[in-house]
């Protein structure tokens, strides 16, 4: 019933596509704008501490806008589209089942200000599509780091040093898939992997929605 009324309101007020501003489909991202996002070839994009890192999409205009809108502009509905885009890529990877999906956490103060962690939302939808198990309680961010995009590569590592803490009791006996929006230098994945390995957790794969660098 709730979905019916939401759909009715969307029709009455003609929800517009966040990207092209058209209202023909009454959705947050129309099929045309979604189709303009491109997947990268399905292969390991890079190796970080002997762990494979996959990057799903080409760093183009619509994917960038999707991530910025979801992350910084309270466009929470866009999480569905980012999760779908990542899942469509993930479907083509071998041994993709039986993972616990761990989204990159943000510092509590920042999450309180933003009112959500965008990757938690993506994780929920990604797991609904893939059948994987969400685990948003396994690792937390304990250091209020600066935004990574403002820093040089060497500064990013220092910024993220000791930024994460694993809660061992929340570990599930499954492989780990860490998901994030953008993998630039890989520093975030690297620091999370280091923290997991301190606790003897090493069966880890990483998946980012995109990367500015197509290795």
C-alpha positions as CSV (number, residue, x, y, z in Angstrom):
1,X,0.0,0.0,0.0
2,X,2.8,2.4,0.9
3,X,4.5,1.7,-2.5
4,X,1.2,2.4,-4.2
5,X,0.9,5.8,-2.6
6,X,4.5,6.7,-3.3
7,X,4.0,5.7,-6.9
8,X,0.8,7.8,-7.1
9,X,2.6,10.8,-5.7
10,X,5.4,10.3,-8.1
11,X,2.9,10.3,-11.0
12,X,1.0,13.4,-9.7
13,X,4.1,15.4,-9.2
14,X,6.0,13.9,-12.2
15,X,9.2,12.9,-10.6
16,X,12.1,14.0,-12.9
17,X,15.2,12.1,-13.8
18,X,18.0,13.5,-11.7
19,X,20.3,13.5,-14.7
20,X,18.3,14.7,-17.8
21,X,15.5,16.4,-15.8
22,X,12.8,14.7,-18.0
23,X,9.7,13.2,-16.3
24,X,8.5,10.7,-18.9
25,X,9.3,7.7,-16.8
26,X,8.7,9.2,-13.4
27,X,11.9,7.8,-12.0
28,X,15.1,9.1,-10.3
29,X,17.2,7.8,-13.1
30,X,15.6,7.1,-16.5
31,X,16.6,4.1,-18.6
32,X,18.4,6.3,-21.2
33,X,20.6,8.0,-18.6
34,X,21.3,4.6,-16.9
35,X,22.3,3.0,-20.2
36,X,24.8,5.8,-20.8
37,X,26.9,4.4,-17.9
38,X,29.5,2.0,-19.2
39,X,30.9,-1.1,-17.5
40,X,34.6,-1.8,-17.6
41,X,35.9,-5.2,-18.9
42,X,35.4,-7.9,-16.2
43,X,38.9,-8.4,-14.9
44,X,41.0,-7.7,-11.8
45,X,41.7,-3.9,-12.0
46,X,44.5,-4.1,-9.5
47,X,46.0,-6.1,-6.6
48,X,46.2,-4.6,-3.1
49,X,48.1,-6.6,-0.5
50,X,47.6,-9.7,-2.7
51,X,43.8,-9.1,-2.7
52,X,41.9,-8.7,-6.0
53,X,40.2,-5.3,-6.6
54,X,37.5,-5.1,-9.3
55,X,36.2,-1.8,-10.6
56,X,32.8,-1.9,-12.2
57,X,32.4,1.2,-14.4
58,X,34.0,3.8,-16.6
59,X,34.5,7.1,-14.7
60,X,32.1,9.0,-16.9
61,X,29.7,11.9,-16.4
62,X,26.5,10.1,-15.3
63,X,28.3,7.7,-12.9
64,X,30.2,10.6,-11.3
65,X,26.9,12.5,-10.9
66,X,25.2,9.4,-9.4
67,X,27.9,9.0,-6.8
68,X,28.0,12.7,-5.9
69,X,24.2,12.9,-5.6
70,X,24.0,9.9,-3.4
71,X,27.0,10.8,-1.3
72,X,26.7,14.5,-0.8
73,X,23.2,15.7,-1.9
74,X,20.8,13.5,0.0
75,X,19.7,11.6,-3.1
76,X,19.3,8.3,-1.3
77,X,17.1,6.8,-4.0
78,X,20.1,6.7,-6.3
79,X,21.6,3.9,-4.1
80,X,19.3,1.4,-6.0
81,X,20.9,2.4,-9.3
82,X,24.5,2.2,-8.1
83,X,23.9,-1.2,-6.5
84,X,22.3,-2.4,-9.7
85,X,25.2,-1.2,-11.8
86,X,27.7,-2.9,-9.5
87,X,25.6,-6.1,-9.4
88,X,25.4,-6.3,-13.2
89,X,29.2,-6.3,-13.3
90,X,29.6,-8.6,-10.3
91,X,27.3,-11.3,-12.0
92,X,30.1,-12.0,-14.5
93,X,32.8,-12.7,-11.9
94,X,33.7,-16.3,-11.0
95,X,33.1,-17.5,-7.4
96,X,30.8,-14.6,-6.7
97,X,28.6,-16.5,-4.1
98,X,28.8,-16.9,-0.4
99,X,30.2,-13.5,0.4
100,X,29.4,-11.2,3.4
101,X,29.3,-7.7,1.9
102,X,31.1,-5.1,4.0
103,X,30.6,-1.5,2.9
104,X,33.3,1.1,3.7
105,X,32.2,2.7,7.0
106,X,32.2,6.5,7.7
107,X,33.0,8.2,10.9
108,X,30.0,8.3,13.3
109,X,30.0,12.2,13.5
110,X,30.0,12.4,9.7
111,X,27.2,9.8,9.4
112,X,25.1,11.7,12.0
113,X,25.5,14.9,10.0
114,X,24.7,13.2,6.7
115,X,22.0,11.0,8.4
116,X,23.2,7.9,6.5
117,X,26.1,6.1,5.0
118,X,25.5,5.9,1.3
119,X,27.5,2.6,1.0
120,X,25.3,1.0,3.6
121,X,22.3,1.8,1.3
122,X,24.1,0.4,-1.7
123,X,25.1,-2.7,0.3
124,X,21.5,-3.4,1.3
125,X,20.3,-3.3,-2.3
126,X,23.3,-5.1,-3.7
127,X,22.7,-8.0,-1.3
128,X,19.0,-8.1,-2.2
129,X,20.0,-8.5,-5.9
130,X,22.9,-10.9,-5.4
131,X,21.8,-13.0,-2.5
132,X,25.0,-12.2,-0.6
133,X,24.8,-11.4,3.2
134,X,25.2,-7.8,4.3
135,X,27.5,-7.1,7.3
136,X,27.6,-3.5,8.2
137,X,28.7,-4.2,11.8
138,X,32.0,-6.0,11.2
139,X,34.3,-2.9,10.9
140,X,33.9,0.7,12.0
141,X,35.8,3.9,11.3
142,X,37.4,5.2,14.5
143,X,39.3,8.1,13.1
144,X,37.7,11.3,11.7
145,X,39.7,11.4,8.5
146,X,39.9,14.2,6.0
147,X,38.1,13.7,2.6
148,X,40.5,11.6,0.5
149,X,39.9,13.5,-2.7
150,X,41.6,16.6,-1.3
151,X,44.9,14.7,-0.5
152,X,47.9,13.5,-2.4
153,X,48.7,9.8,-2.6
154,X,51.2,9.9,0.2
155,X,48.9,12.0,2.4
156,X,46.0,9.5,1.9
157,X,47.9,6.7,3.5
158,X,48.8,8.8,6.6
159,X,45.2,10.1,6.7
160,X,43.8,6.6,6.8
161,X,46.4,5.0,9.1
162,X,44.7,3.2,12.0
163,X,41.3,4.6,10.8
164,X,39.4,1.3,11.1
165,X,38.7,-1.2,13.8
166,X,37.3,-4.7,13.4
167,X,34.7,-6.1,15.8
168,X,35.6,-9.8,15.8
169,X,32.3,-11.0,17.3
170,X,30.5,-9.8,14.2
171,X,32.5,-11.8,11.8
172,X,30.6,-14.4,9.8
173,X,32.3,-17.6,8.5
174,X,32.2,-16.4,5.0
175,X,34.4,-14.7,2.4
176,X,34.4,-10.9,2.6
177,X,33.5,-8.5,-0.2
178,X,34.4,-4.9,0.6
179,X,32.5,-2.4,-1.5
180,X,33.1,1.3,-2.1
181,X,32.1,3.9,-4.6
182,X,35.5,5.1,-6.0
183,X,38.9,3.4,-5.9
184,X,41.5,6.0,-6.6
185,X,44.8,5.0,-5.0
186,X,43.3,2.1,-3.2
187,X,44.3,3.4,0.2
188,X,40.9,2.8,1.8
189,X,40.8,-0.8,0.7
190,X,44.5,-1.2,1.8
191,X,43.9,0.0,5.4
192,X,40.7,-2.1,5.8
193,X,42.6,-5.2,4.6
194,X,45.4,-4.5,7.0
195,X,42.9,-4.3,9.9
196,X,41.2,-7.5,8.8
197,X,44.5,-9.4,8.6
198,X,45.4,-8.3,12.1
199,X,42.5,-10.6,13.2
200,X,43.4,-13.4,10.9
201,X,40.8,-12.6,8.3
202,X,42.3,-12.8,4.8
203,X,39.8,-14.2,2.3
204,X,38.9,-10.8,0.9
205,X,37.8,-9.3,-2.4
206,X,37.2,-5.6,-3.1
207,X,34.7,-4.1,-5.5
208,X,34.4,-0.4,-6.3
209,X,31.8,1.2,-8.5
210,X,34.4,3.0,-10.5
211,X,38.0,4.2,-10.7
212,X,39.6,7.3,-12.4
213,X,42.5,5.0,-13.4
214,X,41.8,2.1,-15.7
215,X,44.9,0.0,-15.2
